[in-house]
Amino acid sequence: MNRPAAISYKDRRRTYSQAEKAAVVAEALAPGATVRELSRRLGIAESLICNWRLVKRKAAE
């Protein structure tokens, strides 16, 4: 019986450039935007978008 090769965590992990993160955060901070809708549309976890927003806010302090 052939078993599929195991996919490691690192193989599934997506990395985002600083420019991509900034674009997502800008969109998330736009009036009327919701993290939930943005998350569903882009396929990015809500918690990740929230973390990026938090990092941006702390950097602005």
C-alpha positions as CSV (number, residue, x, y, z in Angstrom):
1,M,0.0,0.0,0.0
2,N,1.4,3.4,-1.0
3,R,1.2,6.0,1.6
4,P,1.3,9.7,0.7
5,A,4.4,11.6,1.8
6,A,4.0,13.5,5.0
7,I,3.8,17.3,4.5
8,S,5.8,19.0,7.1
9,Y,4.6,22.2,8.8
10,K,7.2,24.3,7.1
11,D,6.1,23.1,3.6
12,R,2.5,24.4,4.3
13,R,3.5,27.6,5.8
14,R,3.0,30.8,3.7
15,T,5.3,33.7,4.2
16,Y,4.3,37.3,3.5
17,S,6.5,40.2,2.5
18,Q,6.4,43.4,4.4
19,A,4.7,45.1,1.4
20,E,1.9,42.4,1.5
21,K,1.4,42.8,5.2
22,A,1.2,46.6,4.9
23,A,-1.4,46.3,2.1
24,V,-3.5,43.9,4.2
25,V,-3.3,46.1,7.3
26,A,-4.2,49.2,5.3
27,E,-7.2,47.4,3.9
28,A,-8.2,46.2,7.4
29,L,-8.0,49.7,8.8
30,A,-10.2,51.2,6.1
31,P,-13.6,52.5,7.2
32,G,-16.2,49.8,7.1
33,A,-13.7,47.0,6.6
34,T,-14.0,43.9,8.8
35,V,-11.1,41.5,9.6
36,R,-13.5,38.6,9.2
37,E,-14.5,39.5,5.6
38,L,-10.9,40.3,4.7
39,S,-9.7,37.1,6.1
40,R,-12.2,35.0,4.2
41,R,-11.5,36.9,0.9
42,L,-7.8,36.6,1.1
43,G,-7.5,33.2,2.8
44,I,-5.5,34.6,5.7
45,A,-6.3,33.7,9.3
46,E,-8.1,36.4,11.3
47,S,-5.6,36.1,14.1
48,L,-2.7,36.8,11.7
49,I,-4.3,40.0,10.4
50,C,-5.0,41.1,13.9
51,N,-1.4,40.5,14.9
52,W,-0.2,42.5,12.0
53,R,-2.5,45.4,13.0
54,L,-1.2,45.2,16.5
55,V,2.4,45.3,15.4
56,K,1.7,48.3,13.2
57,R,0.0,50.2,16.1
58,K,2.9,49.4,18.4
59,A,5.4,50.6,15.8
60,A,3.6,53.9,15.5
61,E,3.9,54.6,19.2
